[in-house]
Amino acid sequence: MKLVVNGDAFEVEADPVTVDVLVSRLGLEGQRVAVEVNRRIIRRAAWAETALAEGDAVEVVHFVGGG
């Protein structure tokens, strides 16, 4: 399935492709990230049940500490 992740083309093979699968494929499992799909923020509790579709636009934001 072809997605757009942070503005770049990204292809992922899985069935189904859910937000948690994508986060895992991006190597971000266990990290503090926020995910937005088609301009809608997805709660972490809903990642496993939120299926992605061909062409979805996904933004993944990392939290960075400092000051």
PyMOL commands that set and color helices and strands:
alter all, ss='L'
color gray80, all
select helices_A, chain A and resi 19-25+44-49
alter helices_A, ss='H'
color red, helices_A
select strands_A, chain A and resi 2-5+8-11+33-37+40-42+57-62
alter strands_A, ss='S'
color yellow, strands_A
deselect
rebuild
show_as cartoon
